[in-house]
């Protein structure tokens, strides 16, 4: 299943000149891609022994990212967070707060505030999801994160990866794992090159004889993009 904001395309994307980016200070935590900016703060964050991921108010858009992030935190650290609802004041030391209270930010952007309790906020669930990718990478390095804050956003609106499955078949399981890995790095587009002279990899009712022995059914592709 593709993360929210993802797409599968059948045409290659072209890159342009890199937009101007702030030079991230050397004191900034190391993540991929690098944070857009970083302001160091006095209080570091240490993941609690029984932490809560506190979702601001009744925010159904954040429920799925919160549950996914909780499972990832457990896999990364061995610590099992509990997903709850509440305000920033309900997030205690060692907890993580997710909120949609930064309406001025672009859809893909998020604000990260690292102190006793860690906050990820944005204007959309996509931005908050990106913030959880950053924090997940940091927790994979250490359960303690240096104090500070960042307003982070992608350099490009489309961040694409192309895989030529016409020339070499890859299983649906591999494609799902690839999507998870790309999402971890804040990519948002996977281009599958499904057809070429070497093979036709997608189920076709009108010309079934053209379809390769190893191919993807319509149901598989629908599941992949759902």
Secondary structure, 3 states (H helix, E strand, C coil): CCCCCCEEECCCCCCCCCCCCCCCCCCCCCCCCCCCCCEECCCCEECCCCCEEEEECCCHHHHHHHHHHHHHHHHHHCCCCEEEEECHHHCCCCCEEEECCCCCCCCCCEEEEECCCEEEECCCHHHHHHHHHHHHHHHHHCCEECCEEEEECCCCCCCEEEECCCCCCCCHHHHHHHHHHHHHCCCCEEEECCECCCCECECCCCCHHHCCCCCECHHHHHHHHC
